[in-house]
Amino acid sequence: MKKVSFAIMGMGNRGSAYAAKQLKYPGEMEVAAIADNRRVRLEAAQKYLHLPEERVFDSAEALLAAPKLADLMVVATQDAQHREHAIRAMERGYDLLLEKPISNRLQDCKAVVEAAKRLGRRVIICHVLRYTVFYQQIKKLIDEGVVGKAETIQAAEAVGYYHMAHSYVRGNWHKQADSSPMILAKCCHDLDIFLWLTGKKCQSVSSFGSLDYFKKENCPEGAKARCSDGCEVDCPFHAPRFYLSRLPGWPTHILNPEPTEENIREALRTTDYGRCVFQMDNDVVDHQVVNLLLEGGVTVNFSMTGFTNRQTRTIDVMGTQGEIWGDFKDNKVYYQKFGKEVHEIDLNALCSDFSGHGGGDARLIYDVIRLYRGDDFDHSSITTIDRSAESHYVAFAAEESRVKGGELVRMEEFIAKA
C-alpha cells in the first residue's frame, strides 16, 4: 500500500496535530520532514516521528530551500506567513495542505488562489469541520431533502471563556495586524460550513461586534500585570490556576510541547500567557454576529462569542418541510418533519473517534491519503481552494461591515474592488 508523504512547516498546535496522525495511520502516512524556528518543538516531534537530523529544519525557508521531500507540504505557520510560504512551496513542486486561514489579507488569499491555478497545484484547505460525522450527517439530510428546501440557518460558535482568553486575548491571534480578524481566524470554519451545507454562494453580508470586555477599563481593582506575580484577585482568567489545573492536557502543550509544572510556571513568568487578560494589547473582537443572504433567498444568522462556559457549536437548519438541529459536543443530530415525531441520530454509532475537532482532524488526513492513493470514495467534502476561498471573502466582507457599523456589503462588488 502506498504511503502518502507530508512535509510540515510550523510545528505548533495545528502542525503537530497533523504530524501525530502518522501514529494513527503508520502504514499509510509518512512525515518526511518538519520545520520550525523553535528547537524544543522540533526535538519533541523528531522523537516520535523518528526523523533523521537532515530532515529537521530550523525554519520554513530552510525546508523550502531543500529538494522536494514529500507529496504534500503542510503549511501551518502563522497566518501572515501563509501567502509567502504557500506560493513558494507550490513553486517548489508541492501540492498543499494549507491550514486556515489561507492568509490574513484578502489580496493575499486571492494571490494564493491565482498561484494554485497558474502552477496547476492541488491545494486543500484545513476546514476540518467538513470532515466531521456531525456536519456530514446534517449535509446528508439536507441533500436528501428530508426537511424540504433549507430556507434559514441559525448557528452559534461558543468559543468558551478559557479558549477566548488563551488564544484571542493572550495568544497568537490577539492582535489583528499580526494574525487575522477574529471572524476569519476562528469562524471561517463556520462560514465555509454554511456555504457547503447549502451549496449556495453568498450575495450580501452585514455584521456587528466589538471588543467589549477584555480591556483595561474592566481590570479588577488590585489585579497585577502578570497573574504569576502574586495576583490574588478572584478571576476566572487567573493564568496559573487555569493552566496548572489542565496539566498535561490542552492547552499546556502550547506553552511547552512537554509540559511539566516547572516549565509551565516558567512560561507564565516570561510569556504573554501569564499576563492579565485586562492589561494585554489585544484588539480582536470578543463577540460578533453575522447575517448572510445566500443565493435563492436562503438566510443565515451566525453568532460568535467568547462569553460561554462550554466550547461548542450549535446549528438549526429550518426547511420548508421540517427542521434539523444539533450541538457539536453532544454527538447527536436531530430532525423533525412538521407535525411528525423527532428522530435522533446517535453519531457514536457512526464514529468511534471524536478527538481533534470532533474527529475532523483525523478524517481530513485520511481523506487526503485516500485521494492521493487514488482510492474510490466520495470526496465531495474535500476542501478545494476555490470553494474554501469563498468563506474567506465572506469573512473579510463581514469584518468590513462590522467596522462600518453594520453596513451592508454586496459580495460581487466587494470582491471585484479588492
Backbone torsions as a table, in degrees:
resi	resn	phi	psi	omega
1	MET	NA	132.7	-177.7
2	LYS	-68.5	131.6	171.1
3	LYS	-87.4	135.1	175.4
4	VAL	-95.0	129.6	-173.9
5	SER	-104.0	144.2	-178.6
6	PHE	-127.7	136.7	164.7
7	ALA	-107.9	144.4	-172.1
8	ILE	-127.0	121.5	172.3
9	MET	-99.6	116.7	179.6
10	GLY	98.5	103.5	-177.9
11	MET	-105.9	40.3	171.9
12	GLY	-79.6	-151.7	-175.0
13	ASN	-59.2	-47.9	-175.7
14	ARG	-75.7	-46.0	178.5
15	GLY	-59.8	-40.1	179.3
16	SER	-67.6	-36.4	179.4
17	ALA	-63.0	-41.3	179.5
18	TYR	-72.2	-38.4	178.6
19	ALA	-60.4	-39.9	-176.6
20	ALA	-65.8	-15.5	178.8
21	LYS	-69.1	-13.5	173.6
22	GLN	-61.4	-32.0	178.8
23	LEU	-71.3	-28.2	179.7
24	LYS	-82.2	-35.1	-178.0
25	TYR	-122.6	60.5	-171.6
26	PRO	-64.1	-29.9	-179.4
27	GLY	-90.2	-3.2	-173.6
28	GLU	-122.4	-17.7	-175.9
29	MET	-132.4	143.1	177.5
30	GLU	-138.3	127.4	171.3
31	VAL	-88.3	113.7	-172.4
32	ALA	-91.2	-23.9	-178.2
33	ALA	-163.7	151.9	177.4
34	ILE	-136.7	155.3	178.1
35	ALA	-144.2	139.4	174.5
36	ASP	-165.9	153.4	179.0
37	ASN	-91.2	6.6	177.3
38	ARG	-112.3	111.0	-173.8
39	ARG	-60.6	-35.1	-177.3
40	VAL	-63.8	-34.2	178.9
41	ARG	-73.6	-38.7	177.7
42	LEU	-62.9	-43.8	-177.4
43	GLU	-65.5	-39.8	179.7
44	ALA	-63.9	-43.7	-179.3
45	ALA	-72.4	-36.5	-177.9
46	GLN	-59.5	-34.1	-178.0
47	LYS	-63.2	-52.2	-173.8
48	TYR	-83.9	-17.0	176.3
49	LEU	-89.6	-12.1	179.2
50	HIS	56.1	47.9	-178.6
51	LEU	-92.2	139.3	173.2
52	PRO	-71.0	158.5	-175.1
53	GLU	-59.2	-32.8	-177.6
54	GLU	-71.9	-7.5	176.2
55	ARG	-105.2	13.1	179.8
56	VAL	-118.0	119.4	-171.7
57	PHE	-118.0	140.9	-175.5
58	ASP	-87.3	7.8	174.4
59	SER	-163.8	157.1	175.0
60	ALA	-61.7	-36.9	-178.7
61	GLU	-63.4	-38.2	178.3
62	ALA	-66.5	-39.9	177.5
63	LEU	-65.0	-40.7	-179.6
64	LEU	-69.2	-22.3	178.5
65	ALA	-80.4	-16.1	-179.9
66	ALA	-80.5	163.7	173.2
67	PRO	-59.7	160.3	178.5
68	LYS	-60.8	128.2	-171.6
69	LEU	-116.1	-4.5	-173.9
70	ALA	-155.5	169.7	175.2
71	ASP	-68.8	-43.2	-177.3
72	LEU	-128.7	151.0	170.4
73	MET	-106.4	125.6	171.9
74	VAL	-88.7	118.9	177.8
75	VAL	-100.2	103.8	-177.4
76	ALA	-129.6	34.1	175.4
77	THR	-83.0	-172.8	-178.2
78	GLN	-69.6	153.0	-173.5
79	ASP	-49.9	-45.6	-175.4
80	ALA	-69.1	-13.8	179.8
81	GLN	-94.2	-8.4	-170.8
82	HIS	-61.8	-42.2	-178.0
83	ARG	-57.6	-54.5	-176.7
84	GLU	-61.7	-48.3	-175.7
85	HIS	-67.8	-38.9	-179.5
86	ALA	-66.3	-46.8	-177.4
87	ILE	-67.7	-41.6	179.1
88	ARG	-64.6	-38.1	178.5
89	ALA	-65.4	-41.2	177.5
90	MET	-64.2	-38.8	177.9
91	GLU	-65.6	-26.2	177.2
92	ARG	-82.0	-2.9	176.3
93	GLY	104.4	3.4	-178.1
94	TYR	-85.2	140.3	155.5
95	ASP	-77.1	163.1	-172.2
96	LEU	-124.2	142.8	159.5
97	LEU	-109.8	102.8	-168.2
98	LEU	-105.6	116.9	178.6
99	GLU	-63.0	141.5	177.2
100	LYS	-74.6	150.4	-4.3
101	PRO	-77.4	161.7	176.6
102	ILE	-54.9	-43.9	171.7
103	SER	-161.9	170.5	-178.6
104	ASN	-93.3	2.8	177.6
105	ARG	-130.5	140.9	-177.2
106	LEU	-58.5	-45.4	-179.1
107	GLN	-62.7	-35.9	179.7
108	ASP	-71.0	-35.8	174.3
109	CYS	-59.9	-45.9	-180.0
110	LYS	-63.2	-36.5	179.8
111	ALA	-65.2	-39.2	178.8
112	VAL	-67.0	-42.4	177.8
113	VAL	-59.7	-45.7	-178.7
114	GLU	-65.8	-38.3	178.6
115	ALA	-65.8	-38.6	178.4
116	ALA	-61.7	-41.7	178.3
117	LYS	-67.5	-44.3	-177.1
118	ARG	-64.3	-38.6	-175.8
119	LEU	-92.9	-6.9	179.7
120	GLY	67.7	35.1	-178.5
121	ARG	-97.5	146.9	172.6
122	ARG	-86.5	124.6	179.8
123	VAL	-124.1	117.0	179.9
124	ILE	-107.8	122.9	-179.2
125	ILE	-87.8	140.7	-175.2
126	CYS	-82.0	56.1	171.7
127	HIS	-83.0	78.3	-167.4
128	VAL	-66.9	-20.7	-178.3
129	LEU	-63.4	-28.9	178.3
130	ARG	-60.3	-25.7	-173.5
131	TYR	-92.5	-3.1	-179.1
132	THR	-77.5	147.9	178.1
133	VAL	-65.3	-27.7	179.3
134	PHE	-60.4	-57.5	-176.7
135	TYR	-75.8	-29.3	176.6
136	GLN	-66.7	-34.3	177.4
137	GLN	-69.1	-39.9	176.8
138	ILE	-64.7	-41.7	177.0
139	LYS	-59.5	-42.8	180.0
140	LYS	-61.0	-45.0	-179.8
141	LEU	-64.0	-40.5	178.5
142	ILE	-64.9	-48.2	-176.7
143	ASP	-64.0	-32.1	179.1
144	GLU	-79.2	-5.3	178.8
145	GLY	71.4	25.4	-176.9
146	VAL	-58.8	-34.2	179.6
147	VAL	-116.5	27.1	-179.3
148	GLY	75.4	-150.3	178.1
149	LYS	-82.5	128.9	175.5
150	ALA	-67.3	121.6	-178.3
151	GLU	-108.0	-35.8	-174.1
152	THR	-139.1	137.0	171.7
153	ILE	-123.7	127.7	169.6
154	GLN	-114.7	127.4	-175.5
155	ALA	-144.6	155.7	179.1
156	ALA	-144.3	144.5	169.4
157	GLU	-112.4	113.1	174.6
158	ALA	-89.3	101.3	-173.4
159	VAL	-68.0	-32.5	-176.0
160	GLY	91.9	130.1	-176.2
161	TYR	-58.5	-35.6	-178.0
162	TYR	-74.5	-38.8	178.0
163	HIS	-70.1	-38.6	176.5
164	MET	-57.8	-49.0	-178.4
165	ALA	-65.4	-43.0	-176.1
166	HIS	-67.6	-50.1	-170.7
167	SER	-92.9	-34.6	-167.2
168	TYR	-114.8	-1.9	171.6
169	VAL	-115.2	-46.2	179.6
170	ARG	-99.6	-26.6	-165.4
171	GLY	-90.0	-164.2	-171.9
172	ASN	-63.2	-19.5	-174.4
173	TRP	-109.4	25.7	-174.6
174	HIS	-84.6	-16.7	178.4
175	LYS	-123.1	126.5	-175.1
176	GLN	-62.1	-38.5	-177.2
177	ALA	-64.4	-29.5	-178.7
178	ASP	-91.5	-17.5	-176.5
179	SER	-133.1	-101.7	-176.3
180	SER	-155.4	160.5	169.2
181	PRO	-57.9	146.1	-177.7
182	MET	-55.2	-40.0	-176.9
183	ILE	-65.9	-23.3	174.7
184	LEU	-88.6	-51.1	-175.0
185	ALA	-61.0	-42.2	-175.3
186	LYS	-98.9	-34.0	-165.0
187	CYS	-114.1	3.8	175.1
188	CYS	-64.0	-23.3	169.3
189	HIS	-53.2	-53.3	-173.6
190	ASP	-67.1	-43.5	180.0
191	LEU	-62.8	-37.5	176.0
192	ASP	-64.0	-41.0	-179.6
193	ILE	-60.9	-42.4	-178.3
194	PHE	-63.4	-42.3	179.6
195	LEU	-68.0	-38.2	-179.3
196	TRP	-70.9	-44.3	-179.7
197	LEU	-60.3	-41.4	-175.3
198	THR	-88.5	-23.2	-173.1
199	GLY	70.1	21.7	-175.8
200	LYS	-111.5	157.2	170.7
201	LYS	-94.4	154.9	179.5
202	CYS	-89.2	135.0	179.8
203	GLN	-101.6	-40.5	-176.8
204	SER	-145.1	153.4	-176.6
205	VAL	-138.9	142.1	165.6
206	SER	-139.0	153.8	-174.3
207	SER	-157.1	147.0	173.3
208	PHE	-132.3	150.3	176.4
209	GLY	167.0	168.8	-177.7
210	SER	-165.0	169.4	165.4
211	LEU	-93.0	104.7	-171.0
212	ASP	-107.7	-33.9	-167.4
213	TYR	-111.9	-42.8	-172.9
214	PHE	-84.3	71.6	179.5
215	LYS	-150.6	167.4	-166.3
216	LYS	-59.3	-36.5	-176.5
217	GLU	-66.1	-13.7	178.5
218	ASN	-102.3	9.3	-179.0
219	CYS	-67.1	128.2	178.8
220	PRO	-62.4	145.3	179.1
221	GLU	-61.8	131.6	178.4
222	GLY	88.3	-0.1	-179.2
223	ALA	-70.5	138.9	177.1
224	LYS	-82.4	158.0	177.6
225	ALA	-64.7	-28.9	178.5
226	ARG	-128.5	126.5	-175.9
227	CYS	-57.6	-33.5	-177.1
228	SER	-76.5	-1.5	178.1
229	ASP	-89.0	33.0	176.8
230	GLY	81.0	24.2	179.1
231	CYS	-65.3	129.1	-177.4
232	GLU	-112.1	9.8	179.0
233	VAL	-67.0	135.8	177.0
234	ASP	-76.6	99.2	-170.9
235	CYS	-139.0	131.5	179.9
236	PRO	-66.7	-13.1	-177.8
237	PHE	-100.7	9.6	-179.6
238	HIS	-57.8	116.4	-167.9
239	ALA	-63.1	-52.3	-178.8
240	PRO	-59.3	-42.3	-179.8
241	ARG	-62.0	-41.7	-178.3
242	PHE	-69.3	-54.7	-173.4
243	TYR	-69.9	-41.5	-178.4
244	LEU	-68.1	-28.0	178.3
245	SER	-73.7	-13.9	-176.5
246	ARG	-102.5	-0.5	177.6
247	LEU	-57.7	136.0	-3.3
248	PRO	-99.3	23.3	-173.2
249	GLY	-87.2	-171.5	177.3
250	TRP	-60.3	140.3	-1.2
251	PRO	-104.1	26.5	-175.5
252	THR	-63.1	-29.1	-179.8
253	HIS	-69.5	-13.8	175.5
254	ILE	-77.5	-32.5	175.6
255	LEU	-72.7	-34.7	176.4
256	ASN	-156.6	129.2	-176.1
257	PRO	-63.4	-18.5	175.8
258	GLU	-127.1	73.5	-168.8
259	PRO	-69.2	135.6	170.9
260	THR	-133.1	165.1	178.2
261	GLU	-58.2	-39.0	-177.7
262	GLU	-66.0	-48.8	-176.3
263	ASN	-76.4	-24.2	174.1
264	ILE	-71.0	-41.7	176.1
265	ARG	-60.8	-37.8	178.0
266	GLU	-66.0	-41.7	177.8
267	ALA	-62.5	-38.0	179.9
268	LEU	-70.1	-24.5	176.8
269	ARG	-80.5	-22.0	-167.9
270	THR	-123.4	-10.8	-177.2
271	THR	-120.4	173.1	178.9
272	ASP	-62.9	-21.2	-177.8
273	TYR	-65.8	-15.1	177.8
274	GLY	-99.3	1.4	-176.0
275	ARG	-84.9	157.1	176.8
276	CYS	-65.5	131.7	-177.4
277	VAL	-67.4	-16.8	179.6
278	PHE	-94.3	-0.4	-177.9
279	GLN	-127.9	25.8	175.9
280	MET	-87.7	179.2	175.9
281	ASP	-108.0	29.3	-179.3
282	ASN	-69.0	152.2	178.1
283	ASP	-142.1	5.3	178.2
284	VAL	-82.5	156.3	-176.5
285	VAL	-65.1	155.7	173.2
286	ASP	-108.4	-4.4	171.4
287	HIS	-159.7	148.8	-176.2
288	GLN	-161.3	143.4	172.7
289	VAL	-119.1	145.8	-178.7
290	VAL	-133.5	133.8	174.2
291	ASN	-114.5	131.9	-179.5
292	LEU	-121.9	138.3	167.8
293	LEU	-109.0	116.4	-179.6
294	LEU	-99.1	170.8	176.4
295	GLU	-54.5	147.2	176.7
296	GLY	74.9	12.5	176.7
297	GLY	82.1	6.4	178.3
298	VAL	-68.8	134.6	-179.2
299	THR	-116.7	146.6	178.6
300	VAL	-130.8	132.2	171.5
301	ASN	-118.6	121.4	-175.5
302	PHE	-128.1	136.2	179.3
303	SER	-126.8	132.9	173.6
304	MET	-117.8	131.7	178.0
305	THR	-146.4	143.4	175.6
306	GLY	-90.4	1.7	-173.0
307	PHE	-103.3	64.3	179.0
308	THR	-140.4	153.9	172.6
309	ASN	-77.5	-45.7	-178.3
310	ARG	-84.7	151.0	172.0
311	GLN	-109.8	105.5	-174.2
312	THR	-159.3	179.9	172.3
313	ARG	-131.5	141.2	175.3
314	THR	-124.6	152.7	-179.1
315	ILE	-149.0	144.7	176.5
316	ASP	-136.8	112.6	179.5
317	VAL	-102.6	116.8	-176.7
318	MET	-105.8	118.4	-176.6
319	GLY	-111.6	178.6	-177.7
320	THR	-72.4	-15.2	-178.7
321	GLN	-127.2	3.2	-179.3
322	GLY	168.2	-163.8	-168.6
323	GLU	-143.8	144.5	175.8
324	ILE	-125.1	135.2	179.3
325	TRP	-150.2	163.6	178.1
326	GLY	-178.8	162.1	174.7
327	ASP	-115.9	121.4	-173.2
328	PHE	-52.9	-36.6	-176.0
329	LYS	-78.3	-17.5	-175.3
330	ASP	-85.7	-11.9	179.3
331	ASN	58.7	36.8	176.2
332	LYS	-141.4	145.6	174.7
333	VAL	-124.8	140.3	-179.5
334	TYR	-121.8	148.4	170.7
335	TYR	-145.6	154.0	-177.0
336	GLN	-151.6	121.6	170.4
337	LYS	-74.3	150.5	-178.1
338	PHE	-56.6	127.2	177.5
339	GLY	76.8	3.9	-178.2
340	LYS	-111.8	178.7	-178.3
341	GLU	-75.2	158.6	176.5
342	VAL	-80.6	134.5	175.3
343	HIS	-108.1	133.4	177.5
344	GLU	-109.4	131.2	174.0
345	ILE	-110.6	112.4	179.4
346	ASP	-84.1	109.9	-175.8
347	LEU	-70.0	-16.1	177.6
348	ASN	-63.7	-22.6	177.5
349	ALA	-79.8	-12.7	-177.0
350	LEU	-108.1	-15.6	-174.4
351	CYS	-151.9	140.9	-179.8
352	SER	-107.1	-11.9	-176.3
353	ASP	-125.5	107.4	179.3
354	PHE	-107.2	15.1	178.2
355	SER	-75.8	152.7	176.5
356	GLY	67.4	80.9	-178.9
357	HIS	56.3	50.7	176.7
358	GLY	63.3	29.3	-178.2
359	GLY	89.4	-2.9	-175.9
360	GLY	-66.9	-35.7	-179.5
361	ASP	-59.3	-50.5	-176.9
362	ALA	-68.8	-39.1	-178.1
363	ARG	-70.3	-32.3	173.3
364	LEU	-60.2	-52.2	-178.2
365	ILE	-61.0	-40.7	-178.4
366	TYR	-68.0	-37.6	176.3
367	ASP	-65.2	-37.7	177.0
368	VAL	-64.7	-42.8	177.1
369	ILE	-58.6	-47.7	-179.0
370	ARG	-65.0	-36.5	178.7
371	LEU	-62.7	-44.3	-177.1
372	TYR	-77.1	-21.0	173.8
373	ARG	-81.1	-15.1	-176.6
374	GLY	80.8	24.2	179.0
375	ASP	-65.2	152.2	176.0
376	ASP	-87.7	105.0	179.9
377	PHE	-155.8	164.8	178.8
378	ASP	-79.2	107.0	-179.4
379	HIS	-111.0	36.4	179.5
380	SER	-68.7	-17.3	178.8
381	SER	-88.4	-7.8	-179.3
382	ILE	-56.2	129.6	-170.5
383	THR	-88.9	80.2	177.9
384	THR	-66.3	151.6	-171.3
385	ILE	-66.0	-34.5	-179.6
386	ASP	-58.9	-51.1	-178.4
387	ARG	-71.1	-40.0	-179.4
388	SER	-65.5	-33.2	-180.0
389	ALA	-63.3	-28.3	-179.6
390	GLU	-59.8	-40.2	179.1
391	SER	-63.5	-33.5	177.5
392	HIS	-67.6	-43.3	178.9
393	TYR	-61.6	-38.2	177.0
394	VAL	-64.7	-40.6	179.0
395	ALA	-62.9	-43.8	178.2
396	PHE	-64.6	-37.5	177.4
397	ALA	-66.0	-40.1	177.8
398	ALA	-62.7	-39.8	178.9
399	GLU	-66.9	-39.6	177.1
400	GLU	-62.7	-42.4	177.9
401	SER	-61.9	-45.8	-179.6
402	ARG	-58.9	-46.6	-178.7
403	VAL	-62.8	-31.0	-179.2
404	LYS	-95.4	22.9	173.4
405	GLY	73.1	28.5	177.1
406	GLY	93.5	11.6	-179.6
407	GLU	-58.7	138.1	179.6
408	LEU	-66.7	132.9	177.5
409	VAL	-116.3	123.4	177.4
410	ARG	-91.4	122.5	-168.7
411	MET	-61.7	-43.6	-177.4
412	GLU	-60.2	-44.6	179.6
413	GLU	-68.4	-40.4	-176.9
414	PHE	-62.5	-47.2	-178.0
415	ILE	-68.3	-38.0	-177.6
416	ALA	-64.7	-36.5	-176.3
417	LYS	-86.8	-11.6	-175.7
418	ALA	-70.8	NA	NA
